[in-house]
């Protein structure tokens, strides 16, 4: 086992050991903050191990037989360390560490046993995502893929005694499972066609033209469905806004480094296979751009600060998928990494605001910058990065995506993404102006976050600024882009900021009048384009109706037949029971009668 592989296994093992310790030692789990200390220590050590893996560089792989068979194992388990997995190891462990530290104060009012359960789930979540990232084959990836879904269900429904949280957890679980059905079917079909689950073997076959192309488009489309569910792409994006019912640190982790990034990572990992199916790749690009635009319009009419950020995540995931569909998966992955940093910053900043004022409604906030200057400054930095303003990190990754889509000659998806850039700046600065500079009086006595919450905010703010400055100085290299693209992109962002300022800060534009001018879009966006109602109608009208039919068949046909047979058996037993008189002479008569019957039968048989 090489050093990079050993460090990668250590990264994977540390959070899993923390989970096992908290799961099998109830006294430790029930102590709350002590459980938090175990989880934080484990993920901090995993972060150092991830940095050690990154310093080694190169590509390293190790595998062990899992499902043995004649002629070699059918499936293996192992680790694959390359540039993609190295970057994701650092992102996942860093964001997980900051979220777990932040959670100590954010969830300080929780009962100790409940807090210990939270940290056990957090450790399992980190382990699951890290295992997905390090998977060298489709089968192992799918196992961790499902574990990631399970952990998101457990953490979204952390406050399971709240009906809204319980419903949101179930909705996230089942919507993502729709995509996962396609994913597993596609994996099995690919194995049936190619004879292997291993990424390395599949890539060599693809590069050498040895991969059977018959049915490959169907296979890759089914595999892509898994990414549609996990990364909240149209039309399976409806679970992500409702997932905000979980604690805000959970939202930060899901949106920045774990659940929703899994689909983009998978598409990037097997980009070589998608490249063999141009039709599927084009569909990925178009659906990504459509998802980005629709989610941005829904964010413009939302009033819940966490849901606005959720829609922005859906929108940015659309950016990443559009880049992958245009053949620029590297640009999409670059945006994933940058987005992970400043989206974690935005969610933790929103959590600090909610923690201080006790409401998610941006129209009930106002003037918070004066009361919470550090939180306000951090949130504004994250907003500028998300809007793609130079020289912050988001500017460079967004430019890479737009350049990749333009180079891929996907004109209309490029137009949709450009319009999304304008809307992103508008709805994010709508939050800034209403929450931090608005005239509404925020409830309570708002104040900056305590150190355990403020520290992660400052770290993420520093990273957002520092990474942007490094790229501005040319440290990250340059992406090929048309000369007109940066001015266009910055102009669209500036126009979005100006419209938000004129509408929500200076009252130069009446929001109601603006909505009336865009009445059809406003109507559809406020109703989430009818998709939630459509799914609810299908669920109530078809699925529940079908379940009632099955229930009737089970109750009255299946159970009815069994109940009838059991009734006949009881009746026969009752009749036979009456023959048991308990008198010896009656039994003797019976024996004699039986003997006579046997003698008669024997005589008849001899004839």
N, C-alpha and C positions, 0 to 999 in steps of 0.2 A: 504494500500500500504506500503510495507516494505521499509526500508531505501535504500537498494541496488536497488530496482525497481525504487524508486523516483529519485535516482542519475542517473540511466540509462535513464529514461525519460528526465531528464535534459540534459544529453549528447546529446540526440536526438533533443531536442527542440531548443537548443542554435543556432546551425548553420542554422536551418530552420527559426528561427526568424530573423537572419541576412539576409537570402535570401529574406524573405518577406519585410523587411525594405528597402532593396536596390531595390527590384522590384517595390514597390508601392510608393516610394518617389523619383521621378526622379531627383530633385535638388541634393539630396545626392549622388545618383548613378553617376551623371555627374561631381561630384567633384573629382573623381579619387582616390587620396590618402586618402581622408576622407572615401570613401567607403571601401578602403583597411583597414583602422583603425577599422571600424565596423566589417568586416569579421575576422580580426586578434583577436580582443577582444573576439568575440563570440567563436572562436575555441580554444583560450587560456583558457577561462572559461570551455569549454567542456573537455579540457585535464585534468584540475584539478578535474572535476566531474568524469572523467574516472578513475583517480587514487583513488578517494574516493570509487568507485565501487569495484576496485581491492582490496582495503584494507578490505572491508567487507567479501570477500570470499564466499564460499558455492555456492549453486544452488538456484536460486529464479526465480519465474515465475508469471506473472500476465496477464490476458487476459480479453477482453471485447467483447460482441456480436457485430458482424459486419453484417452478413446476417442472420436475424432471420428466424426460421421455427418451425413448430409444433414439439414438442419433444426436442427442443434445437436448438441452432444456427448451421447453416451449416458451417459458417466460423467465426473466431474471429480475432481480432487484439490484440497485446500485446507485451510484451518483455520477452525474455528468457536470464537470466544472469547465465552464468556458466564459467568454466575456458577458454573455447574457445572464448566466446564473450568478456570476460574481457581482454584477451590478445589483441584481435583485436581492442577493443575500444581504448586502449592505443596507439597501433601502428597507427591507422588511424588518431586519433586526433594529435598525435605528428608529424607525417610526414606532415599532412595538415597544421599545425601551421608553421613549418619550411619552407614549400614551399610558404606559403602566405607571410611570412616575406621576404624571398628571392626574391619574385616577385616584391616587391616594387621598388627595384633598377634595377632588370633585365628588367622590362617593364616600366622603368621611362620615356622613350621617347614616349610611347603610348599616344594618346589623352586622356584627363581625362574621357570622356564618355565611351571610349572603355575600359579603365582600370576599371571603375566601373562595366561595364558589365562582365568583367573577374572575379571580386571578387564576384559578384552575382552568377555566375556559379560555382565558387569554393565552396561557401557555400552550394549550392544545391547538389553538388557532395559529399561533406562530409556527409551531411544529408542522402543522398541516400545510401551510403555505410554503415553508422552506422545503418540505418534502416534494411538493409539486414542482418547485423551481429546479431542484436537483435531479428530477426523474430522467433517466436515460431512455425510457421507452413509454409507449402509449399506455400500457396496462398499469404500470406503477403510477403514472400521472393520473389516470382515472381514479385509482384508489384514493390518492390525496385530494383529488378534485372533489370527490364526494365528502371527504372529511372536512374540507373547507366549507362546503355547503352546510354540513351538520353544525359546525361551530358558529357560522353566521346565524343559523336558526336559534341556537342556544343563547347567543349574546343579544340578538335583536329582541328576543323574548325574555331577556334577563328579568324585567319586571313582569313576570308571567301572571301576576294577580291583576294586572290591568288588561281589560278585554281588548283594548286597541293594540297593545303590544303583542298579546297572544295572537291576534288575527294577523298582524303584520309579519310575525315570524312564520306562521303557517303559509301566508301568501308568498313570502320570499322562497320558502322551501319548495312549494309546489310549482311555482312559475319557473324557477331554475331547473326543476326536474323535467319539465317539458323539453328544454334544450338538451338535458343530459341523456334523455332517451335516444335522441338522434346521435349524440356523441358516442355512446357505447355501441350502437348499431354500426356506425361508421368505422369504429375501431375494429370490430369483429370482421366486417366486410374487407377492410384493408388487410388484416391478417390472413383471411381466406385467399385473398388475391396475391399477396406478396410473400406470405409464409413467415412473417416476422413482425414483432412489435417494436423492435429496436430502432431508435432514431438514426443511429449511425448507419446501420444496414440499409434502411429506407433511403437515406440521403445518397448513399453510394449507388444504389439501384437507380434512383432518379437521375443522378448526374451521368450515369453510364447508359441511360436509355433502356435499362432492363426492367423497369417497373411497368407492369401491365396497365395500359391506358384505358382498356375497356371498363366502363363503369366507374372510372376514377373521379369524374365530375360529381356523380351521385355520392360517392364516398366522402369526398372533401366537403360537399355541401352539408352532409349529415354531421361531420366533425365540426364544421363551422357553427351548426345549431347549438352546440355546447357553449361556444363563445358568445353567441347571441343571448343565451340565458344568463351566464355568469357575468358578462360585461354589459348587461342591461341595454342591448341594442333593440331597436324597433323590430317587431312589436312586443318583445318580452321585457321591455324596460319598466313596466308598471310597478314592479315590486320595490324598486330602489327608493322612490320618495317615501313610501310607507315604512321603510326600514328605519326611518328617523325616530320611530317610537322607542328605540333602544337608547341607552346612555350615549351622550355626545362623544366620549372617548371611543366608544365602539364604532360610531359613525366615522370618526377620523381614521381608525384602523381599516375599516372596510373600504373606504373610498380612496385612501392614499396608498395602501401597500398590500392588501390581501385579496379579498373576495373579487372585487370588480376588475382588478388588474390581471386576474388569472386568465380570462379569455383573451385579452390582448397579448399576454405573454405566450399563450399556446399558439396563437396565429403567427406570432413572430418566430417562435421556435421551429415551426414546420412550414415556414414561408417557401422553402424550396419545393415542397409538395403542392402547395397552392399555386405556385408558378406554372405547374403543368396543366392547370385548369383555368384558362383565362376567363371563361364565362363566370365561374364561381368567384374569381378574384374581382371581376368587375362588379358583381353583386355586393361583395363585401364593401367596396368603395362607395357605391351608391347608397346602400343602407346606412353606412357610417355617416355620410354627409347629411342624409335625411334625418337621422337620429340627432345629430348635432343641432340642426336648425329647429326641429320640433321641440326639443328639450329647452333650448334657449327661449323660445316664445312662451313656454309654460312658466319658466322662471320669471319672466317679466310681469306676470300677473299674480305671483304667489306672495303671501305676506308672512309666512313662517320662515324664519332665517335659516333653519336647518334644511327645510325643503328646497329653498332657493339654492343652497349649496349642493343639495342632492341632484337637482336638475342640471346644475353646472357640471357635476361629475358625469352625468349621462351625456351631456353635450361634448365634453372633452374626450370622453371615451369614443364618441363618434369621430372626432378628429383623428384619434389614433387608428381606428379601423379604416377610415378613409385613406390614410397614408398607406396602410398595409395593402388595401385594395388597389392602390395606384402603383404598387411595386416598390414603395419606399418604406418597407417595414422598419428599417433602421431609424428613420425619422419619427415614426409612430412610437417606437420604443424609447427614443430619446425624450419625447414629450411625456411618455408615461413616467419616466424617472423624475423629470422636473416637476410635473404635475403632482407627484406623490409628496414632494417637499412642501410646496406652497398650499396644496389642498389640506394637508395635515395642519398647517399653520392656520388656515381659515376656519377649519372645524374646531380646533382647540380655542381659537379666539372667540368664535360664536359660543362655545361652551362657557367661557369665562363671562361673557355678557349675560347669558341665560342664568348662570349661577348667581350673578350679582343682582339682576332685576326680576328674576322669577317668571319671565314670559318669553315666548318665542316670536311674538308678533312685532314686526318692525315698526308698525304704526303706533304701538304703545311705548316705543323707546324714543329717545331724543336727548340731545345734549350730553351724550355719554363720553365724548372725547375729553371734556373738561374734568369729569369725575374719574375717568379711566384712561389716562393719557397713554400709558404703556400698552394696554390692550388695544386701544384705538390705533396707535402707530403700527403695531404688529398687523392688525387686520387690514389697514390701508396698504401696507407693503404686500401682503398676500393678494389683495384685490388688484393692485397694479400688475403683479406678476401674472395673475389669471387673465387680465385684460390684454396681456401681451405688450406692455409698455417697456421701451428700452430704458436702461440697460439691465432689466431684471431677467431672471432665468426663463420665465415664460415667453419672453419675446423671441429668444433664439430657437426654442423648441417649436413654437407656433410657426415661425418663419420656415423652419425645416419641413414641417408638415405641408404648409401651403405650397412651398416650392416643389415638394415631391408630387403633390396632386397635380400641379400645373405641368410638371415634366411628364407625368403619366397621361397627358392629353385628356384629362377628365374635366372638361370645361364647366359643365353644369354643377358637378360636385364642388368644384373650386368656387363657383359663385355662391353656392349655399354656405360654404365654410367662411367665405369673406363676409357675407351677411351675418353669420353667426358671431364673427369677431366684433362687429358693431353692437349686436345685441348683448354680448357678454359684457362689454364695457358699460352698457346702459344699465343692465339689471344689477350688476355688482355695485356700481356707484349709486344706484338707487338705494341699496342697503346702507352704504356709507353715509349718504346725506340724511336719510331718515333716522338711522340709529345713532349716529355719532354727532351730527350737526343739526338735526331737526329741532323744531320748537316744541314738540311734545315733551311732557315731563315723564321721565322714566319712573316706574314705581319703586318704592323702597329707598335705600341709601346705597346707590351703586359705588363700587370702589374697585381698584385694580385687584387682580387675582393674587392669592397668597403665593408664597415662594414655590411650592411644589407644582402649582399650575403655571405660574409666571415663568419659571425657569425653562421648561420646554418651549414656551412661546418665544422666548428670547433666542434660544438655540436655533429654532426653525427660521426666525426672522434673519438671524445672522447668516444662515446657510443660503436663504433666498437671495440676500444681497450679495454674499460672497461669491456664489456660483455665477450670478449675473455679471459681477465685476470681472471674474476670471474669463468668461466668454467674451466680454466686451474688449478685454485686453488681448484677445486672440489665443487664449490658452486652450480652447477646446476645438480649434480648427474652424473652418468655415464651410458652410453648405452652399452648393451652387444654387443661385437664385437669380431671377431676372432683376435688373437694376431698379425697375419700377415697383417691385413687390414691397420692400420695406416702407417706402413712403405711403403706398396704398394702405398697408396694414396699420401703420401708425395713424394715418388719417382717419380710418374707420374707427379705431379705438378712441381717438380724440373726439370724433363726432358723437360717439356713444356717451362719453363722459360729459360733453357739453349739453346733450339733450337731458341727461339725468340732472345736471346742475340747474338747467333752466326750468325743469319741471318740478323738482322736489326741494330745491334750495332757494331759488329766486322767484318762484311762482310766475315765471314768464309764460309758461305753457300749462294750461289746465289739464290735469290728468284725466278728468272725466271727459273733456272734449276730445282729448287725444284717443281715448278708448272708443268714443263714439265714431270717430273718423275711421277707426280700424275695427268696427263692430264685428264683422264676421270672424276675424282672427281672434279678437278678444273673447267672443262667445265660445269658439272651439277650444282655445287655450285654457280657459277657466274650467272647461268640462273635460280636460285632458284628451281632447279629440275623440271622445266617446269610447276609448278603448277599455277603460275601467268598467264602464256600464256594459259594454259588449261582453267582457269576460264574466261579469257578475250575472248577466242574463243567461249566458251559456251554462254557467255553473248552476244557477237556480232552475233554469228551464230544462236543461238536458241532463247534466250530471246528477242532480238531485232527483229528477224524474226517473232516470234510469235506475238509480239506487233504490228508489221506492218500489219500482217494478221487481227488481231482484229481491228486495226484502219481502214482497208479497209472495213471490215464488218460493222463497226459502221458508217462509212462515206457514203457508197454506198447502203447498205441494210437497216439498221435501219433508218438512216437519210433519205435515198431515199424513203422508204415507207411513212414516216411522211411528207416529202416534197411533195410527190404526193398527199396525202390526203389534205394537206393544199392548194395545187394548185387547186384541184377540188373544194374545198370549196370556194376559191376566185372566181373561174369561175362561180359557181352557184350563188354566191352573186352578181356578176356583171350582170348576166342575169336577176335576180330578181329585181335588182335595176332599170332596164329600165322600169319596170311596174309602177314605181312611177313617174307619169307625173306632179303631183302638181296641177291638175285641179279637182275641186270639182265634176263636172258632171261625170267625169270618175270614181271616187270613188263611186258615187251614182249608176251608171250602174253596177258596180261590186257588190254592196250590193244587188240590185234587182236581179241580176243574181244568186247570192248565195241563196237568199230566194227561188227563183223558183226551184233551184236544190234541196233544202231541202224539198219543198212541193212535188215534183215529187218522191223523195226518200221515203217520208213518205207514199204517196199513194201506191207506189210499195210494201212497207213493209207490209201494212195492207192487201193486197191481199195474 
